[in-house]
Amino acid sequence: MWISRQSVRQLRRRIDEGQPTACGIWSMARAVADGASTPGEGNTAGQYAEACAIAYLVTGEGRYARQAHEFVMDWTATWTAAELGLAHWALVAAVVQDCCYEAWTAAQQAQMTRLLVKLVDGQKEVEFHRGNPHDVNNNHWAVSHAGAAMAAMAAHGRAVDESGTKCDMTEAVAWARGRVAAFLMHHGDRGLYHEGLGYMAYPASFWAPMVLASRGFDGVDLVERFPNIRLMASSLYAAGAARAATTDEGLPPKRFGRKLSWNDDGQGWMQANPSVLLIHLAAREQQGALRWMYDRLSGVESPDGYERFSPDFCGWFFTLLYYPYDVPAVDPNGILPNHYTDSRQGISIFRNRYRDGEDTILGCYARTTFVGGHAQDDGGSIRLMALGHDWIMGGGQDRPEAEYQSVVTPADGNRPRPYGQGAVIWDQQTDCGGAFGMDLRKVSIGYHERYVAIDWSGRSGADVVLAVLDQVDDHLARQWNWNMTFEPGLVATTHDDGAGFTLAADDGCALTARFLASRPESIQVLRTRDSQRTYQGGYTRNYPGRPYIQARFASRPFLGIYVAMAIGKKTATQAVSAGGVDVRVGDWLWRRPFGVAIPQAYQPGVSGGLCKYPSGTFGFRAKK
């Protein structure tokens, strides 16, 4: 499915020639296969079998193939009804079968093939779970059915007994692959999926190798059917930065790379097989730039002391085969996007450059489509990293409450159930940033528009200036809370005049925020609750809370919460209002940060919402 005689020859040649990625993976795999290094657990469970399969391909020594077979049979001896576990077994078993089949005895071949058939059937016996394996709106659907598809392809045409009786898995392949195709329909025009970037990468760890196995099995190519998948790599890498990720548990990180995150997801980069497989599926003109990013986040250019080469879910094997060896790494600037919006999901990314851990990345999420799976009340949320810090974050693992998501919420806690969905009403890229607008009336149960603008020109003296306007026309006379979760370790202080706050990092970087329109009644520094998740594999993780700012606003007919934030390597000059939505930072005047989306004479807190009153003025009449 993945292996051919030609690919094995190429693999051995690259190692003989000292190609850094191939040699790096081979060195680690050989150490695991020979018992000199401890194989991984969790998402890297089965790594010993993977390493032995790699060792067999490289050396041709049959003992490694036999070791891989023995491990898989022992590993799967105690059966599970957990569909994710079955899929993981199927992935590893299919890789081992594809690499090692010819080195086994007839009895060993039949034993592995019977296991693969059982793994396909096992995905049809999990109906007593809570619906996830058979809910196409959930990531479990893709994981379970992609695992079944790979197992079926690996078993098809192989003998299931020593007399040579061969199994016909044609229908099983069509069934499982067809269900994976249904899952891919839920990806947007930029390849994004609605459960967040982490829960987009996780199922891709199964469906992406299945897509490539399908090409080798019978030539069916799902990427031809869903060409938007080709943009998935560039969309994900646009949200990632070459800086260390702190673990959600607060433990020292083992892996490098960081990304913006939404939903039940950590901020660590996806150190699994999609890091490379999605590059392989991308357009060739992007592959050199994506290789540049991969090398710094996961590969040979990543810092020493971190696990490399995307080890999760047989990542060593797939990286060894599908790394873009023949495409030179090139500077991503001018090739990968500095801005995109996925119209189905309502996620928009703005990025100043591709260089290092100090890159500025802004994410806005309108939550335009949400059909199931992991859910948080994060419609209208924003995320921001710059200068090596996460200035604006979400609640993180199992903390779906709206006040943790860096959004504006009614103080009475009245929110729709299920969580509401917003709409994109403005999307503009500029030379030094851009602006994005969201209609959040179905999120906030009241007329609510949020506009976000960013400038990274440096003309203000600050490295980044961010403007956020929330216009709320509330007929229910409610108080409102403006919330912003930020990176643990930043020190928050409120300003003496009650109209702003500062976040300071120990390296001298700081964010200074000022409320330029409606004045808050209070500003508090709070902490989200701690949380805990128990995963299907049976292990439990504890997640300490994160700090957040909450500013309380009194009820008024037209509530305009207008915040300008200046971020710099030294305490940035405070932003002040220059009339309307214009902002002055130092000697620099930022005129109309949101472009023509906001009328020239608009007065936050005085003018009405622009969806309801496009001129910004109640009772406006066109001139005759």
N, C-alpha and C positions, 0 to 999 in steps of 0.2 A: 504493500500500500504506500509506504513511504520510501522503502529501501529498494535499490536496484544495484546490479553489479557495477554500473558506472558510478553511482553515488558512493559506493564503498571504496572504489579506486580513488575517487576525488578526495574522500575523507583521509585515506592513508597518505596520499600525496601531500595534502596540506600539513599534516602532522610532520611528515618527513622534512618538509621545507621550512618548518618552524613558524607557521602562521600563528600569530599570538592567541587569537580566540580559540582556534581548534586545539592548540597545545595546552592552553589554560584549562579547557574543559577536560581534555584527556588526562591531564595530570591529576585533577580532582577525582574523576571517575575511576581511574586506576587505583588510587589510594583507597577508595571505598570498596571496590571489587576485591582488592587484596587484603582487606581487613585492617589497613593502616589508618583508616579514618572512619569515624562513626557516621553512618547514614542518617539522613534527616527524618523528622517525624512530621505529623500533621499534613500539610500540603505537599511535603516532600516524602511522605510515606511511600514505600516501594522503591526508594532511591537505590537500594542495594541491587535489586533486579535490573533497574535501568542501567546502573554502572556496569554490571556484568554483561548486559547486552551490548553496551558500547565497547567494552573490553574485547568481546568476541569479534565485533566488526573490525576493530583495529588490528588485533593480533591473529585472529583466526583460530585461537586455541579453544577447543571444544569444552574444556573444563568450565570456562566462563558461561557458556550456553547452558550447561547442565546445572550450574549454580543458580542461574536466573530461573530456570524451570523449578528447581527444588524450592526456592524462596517463594515464588508465586503460589505454588500448591500449599505450602505451609501457611502462608499469609491468609489465604482464603479458606482454610479448612474449617474454621468456625464461622458459619454463615451469618449474614446480616440481612435485615429487611430494610436498612437505611438506604434510600435510593442514591444519595450522594456517595456513600461508601461503595455501593455497587458500581457506580460510574467510575470512581477512582480505580477500583480493581480492574474494570474493563479497559481503561486507558493503559494501565501498566501491562496487563496481560496481552493486549493487542500489540504494543510496542515490542514486547519480548517475543511474541509469536512471529512478528514481521522480521525481526533480526536473527532469530536463533533456530527457526523451525528445521532447517536442513541439518543441523548438528545433532538433533535428538534421535532417539530410537523410535520405532513405529509406536511403541507403547506410550512413550512420553508425548509424541505428537498427538495421539488420540486423546490422552488425558487432558492436555491443554485445550484442545478443540472442544471437548465436552464441557470444560469449564466456561469457555467463551459462550457456548450455546446457553448454558445455565445463567450466565450473566445477562443475556438478552431476555430470557424468560423472567428473570428476577425483577426486571423493571415493570412487568405486568402484574406483579403480586404485591404491590405496595398501596393498594387502595384504602387500607385502614389508616394511612397517614392523613394529614389534614388537607389533602388536596393538592399540595405543592407539585408533586411529580406530574400531575395531569391538569395543571392550570397553566395555560400558555402565557399568561401574563406574569409569571414568576420565573426567576432565574433557574429554579430547580428543574423546570421543564427541559431547558436546553442541556443542562448538565446530564440529566438522566437519559434523555433520548440520544444525545451525541455519544454517550458511553455505549448505549445499546447498539447504535449504528456501527461504531468501530469494532465492537465485539463480533457483530454479525458479519462484517466484511472480512475480519481476520479468520473467522471460522468457515466461511463459504467455500465449498469445494474440497474441504479437508476431510480426512478420514476420522470417524468418531470411534472406530474400534480397530483392532489389529487385523481384521479380515478385509479392511479397506472400504467399508461402507462410508460413503461421502454424504455430507449434509448439504442440503440446498437452503440457503438463507436469503434467497432472492426477495421473498415477501418481507422478511424481517428487515432487510436493508431498506426497502422502499418505505416501509412503515416508519421506521425510526428517522430516516433521513427526511421524509416528508414532514414529520413533526418538527424537526429542527428548522426546516424551511419556514414553517409557520411562525416560529419564534423570531426568525430574522426579519419578518415583516414588521416587527414592532420597533425597528431601528429607524432613526430619522435620516434626513438627507445628508447630514454630516456623519452618519454612522452611530450616533449616540443612542443610548437605551435609557429607559425611564427610572430605573432603580438606583441611579447614581453611577459615578465613574468606576468605583470599586466593584459593584455588582454588575457592571458591564464587562469588566475584565475577567471576573471569575467564570461565568459561563463560556466566555470566549476561550478559556483554557481547555475546553472540551469541544466546542463546535468548530473552532479554528483548525485543530488537528484533524477533526472529522472531515471538514471541507477538503483538506489536502489529501486525506486518505481516499475520499470519494473520487478525486481526480485520478489517482492511481488505480483504483478498483475497477471502475467502468467508464471513466471519463466524464461523469456528471459533475458540473462545476456550478455550485450555488452562487459564487461571486458573479458569474455572468448574469444570473437572475436578479441578484441584488448588488448592483455596482456601487451603491453607496458604501458598502463595506470597505471599499478601497480607500475611503477617506477616514476610516476609523483610527488608523495609526496616527495620522497627522493631528486629528482632533484630540486624541489622548495626550500625545507628546506636547501639544500646545498648552496643556494644563499642568505640565510637570517642570520641575526645576532641579538642577544639580546641587542639591543640598541635603544634608542628613535629615532623616525623618525621626522625630521622637515617636516612640510607640504609644498607642492609646493607653496602655497599662502604666506608662511612666517609666518603663525600663529602658536601659541603654539599647539603642537600635543595633541590629545585626546587619541591616541592609541599608543601602544608600538610595537617595532619590526621594522626592517629595512632590505632592500634587495637591491641587484644590480638591475638596471633598464635599459631597452631599450625602445625606441619608446615613444608614448604618455602615459607616466606612471610615477607615483610618486614613491618614494622610501620606502613608508610605507609598512609594512607587510600586507598580505591579511587577514584582520579581517572579514572574511566571512565564510560561511559554508564549502568551500573546505578545510580549515585548518584542519578540522576533517574528513570530508568525504573521502578525498584522503588518509588519514591514514587508514581508514577502508578498502579502496580498495587495500591497499598495501599488500605486502607479510607479513605474520605474523612475520617472523624473523626480520623485520624492525620496527614493530609497537611499541615495547618498546622504541627504540631509538627515534622514531618520537614523541612518547608521551612526552619524556623528552624535546624535542625541543618545542612542542606545549605548555607545561606547562610554559615555560620561555617566550615565545613570546606572548601568548594569554591567558594563563590559570592561575592556582593558584600560580605559582611561579613568575608571571610578577609583576612589581612594583606597589605599591599602587598609586592611582590617575589616572589610565588609564582605559578606557573601556575594559572589559574582555570578554572572551568566544565568540569571533568571531560573533558579533551580526548581521552582514549584511545578508540580504536575508534569514530570518528565521534561522539564525545561532544558536540562543539559542535552538530552538527545535531540530535541527539536532545534535548539540553537546550533548544535553541531552540524545539523543537516541544512538548515534554512537561513543561517546568518548570511547577509548579502556580501559574501567574500569578493565577488567580481565587480562590485560597484564601489568606487572609492568614496570615502567619507568626505563630505563637503560642508562648508559653512551653511547652516540652515537659513540664515537671514536672506530674505528675498525669495526663498523657496517654500518654507513652511509658513502657515498663515499667522499673521499678527492679529487677525480678528476673524471670527466666524460666528454664526448663529445657527444652531440646529432648530429648524422651524417646527418640527414635531414636538421636541422636548421643551423648547423655549429656553435652552441654555445658550448663553453668549459668552465668549472669551475674548478679552482684549489683552495683548501682550506687547511690551515695548521692544523686546529683542530676544535672541537665543544666544546666551553667552555663559552665564554662571549662576550661582546660587543667589545673586542679588537681583536677578531679573524681576521685573514687575509683571504680575499676572492678576487681572481682575476677572472674576466670574459673576454673572448675573443669571438668576434662574426664575423664569416666569411660571414654571410648572404647567405648561400648556396641555400636556397629555400625561395622564397617569391612570394606568389600567389595572395595577395590582402589584403585589410583592411587597418588599420592604418600603415603608412609607414614613415620612416625617412631615410635619406641618411647616414646610419651608417655601411655599409659594412667595415670590418676591424677594428671596434671600440673595445676599451678595457675599462674595469671598474675595479677599485681597491678600496677596503676599508681595513683599517688596523689601529690598535691602536685607534679605536673609531672615525675615520675620513674617509671621502670619498675623497681620493686624486685624483682620476680620475673618471669623471662622463660623462653623456651625456647632451644633450640640455634640455631634459624634455618636458613638455606639449606643444604641438603645436609649436615646434621649430625644424623642420626637417632638417635645413641647415647643410651641411656636416661639416663646420668649427666649429660647436658646439658639434660634436660627438666624439671628441678626436681621430681624424684620420688625415692623411696627404692628402692635397688637392692641385690641381694646382691653382696658384694665379689668373689665368684668369677666374676661376669659371666654367670652362667647365666640366660638369658632365653629365652622361647619364640620360635620362628620358624615361621610369621610372628608378628609382634608380638601380644601378648595383648590381650584385650578385658576391660574391667571392667563393673561394673554399679552403678547408682545405688541406694543403700540408705537415704538420708535426704535430704530437701529441705525446708527451712524458711526462710521469710522472717520477719524481725522488724521492729520499728519503726525500728531503727537498724542493720540489717545482716541477718544470717541465718546458716544452717549448712547444710552439704552433706556427705554421706557416700558413700563409694565402696568396693565390694567388689573387691579387686584380686588375688584368688587366682590367676586365670588370667593375670594380668600378671606376677606375681612368683614363680610356681610355689611357693606356700606360702600359708597363711592370712595375709592382709594386708588390713587395713581402714584407710582414710584418712578422717579427719573434718576439715573446715575450717570455722572460724567467724570472722566479722568483725563488728566494732562500730565505727561511725564517729560515735558520739554526742558524743565529745569530753569525756565525763564523767571520763575518766582523766587529763586534761591533755594526752594525746596526741591527734593528729587521727584516727588509725586504730590499732586494736589487732586483730591477727590471731592466732588460735590454730590450730595444726595438730597433730593427733594421728595418728601411725602406730602401729597395734598389729599386731605381727608374731608369729605363733605358728609358729615354724620348726622342723620335725622334722629338718632336715638339718644343724644345728649350724654355720650359716654366719655370718660377719661381714656387717654391712650398712652401706651408705653412704647418708647423707642428703645430697641434692644441691640446690643452689639457684643457678640462673644469674641474673645481675643486669646492670643497665645499665652498659655501658662508661663510665668516667668517675667512677663512684662509688668511693670509697676504702674498702676493707675492712680492718678490724683485728680480730684475735681477742682475747678477754678473757683476762686473766692467769690466771683460775681454770680455764680450759679448758672453760667451760660456756656460752659465747656468743660473739657477734661483733657488730660494728657496721658499717653501711654509711653513709658520710657523703658528702653532695653539697656542691659548692662554694658553693651558695646558703644553706647552713646547715641544710637538711633532713637528717634522719638516721633510720635504722632501727636499733633495738637489739633483738637476738634473744637469748633465753635458753632453754636446754634444761632443762626443769623436772622431768623424770622420769629415765630412763636417762641416764647421763653419757657423752658421747663419749670414746673413747680418744684421738682427735686431731681437730683442725679445721684444714683447709688451704684456702688461697686458690689456686685453679688457673685454668687458661685452656683453653677448648675449642680444638680444632684449627682451623686455617684451612681454608677450603673453597673450592671452585670449581664453577661450573656452566656448561656450554655448552648454549645454547638452540637450538631447532630453526631459528631464524633465522640461526644460524651465529656469533653473537657469544658471547663468554665473559666471565663476571663473576667476580671474586675477592672473597671475603668473609673479612675478618679475624675471628679468634676472639673469643669473649666470656668475661668472667671468671665464675667460679662458686665457691661454697663447697662443700666436701665434708667432712662429719663422719663419722668411722668409729666404728661401735658393735660391741662384742664380742657373740659369740653368747650367747644365753640362751633358755630355753624360752618365756618371754613377754616379748618385747622391746617396750617402750613408748617411742617417741620423741615427746616432747611439747614443742613449741616455741611460745613466745609472743613475738610481735613487736610493739613499739610504734613508731609512725612519727609524727614531728612536725616542725614547722618549726624546732625547736631540739632538742638532744639529749634524747630522751625518757627518762623514768624507766624503769629496768629493771623488767620484769615478774618477779614471784616467785610461787611456788606458795602457794596458800592451802588446800591439802588437796584430795585427789581431783583433779578437773580444774578446780577454781576457781582463778582468777588474780587477783592483786592488782597494780595499777599505780598507784603513788602511794597516794592515799587511797581509790581506787575499787576495789571488789570486784566482779569479774565472776563471778557465780555461774552455774555450769553453762552455759558458752558454747555447747554443742551441744544445749541443751535436754534433753528426755527421751530423746533418742537414746542418751545415755550415762547409766547408772544413777548415782544419787546418791553411792553409796559406792565408785565405780569408782576403782581405783588403777592408773594407767598403769605398765606394766612388771611389775605383780604380778597384776592381773586378766587373764583370757584374752580373746581376741577375741570380739566381741559376736555375730558370725554363728554362731560355734561354741558360745559360752556366752552366751546372751542376758542372763543375770543378771550376767555378768562374773565369775562364780565357778565353778570346776570342781567338779562334784559337787553343785550346788545341787539341793535337793528342795523341792517345794511342801509347805506345811504341810497336815496332814490336818485 
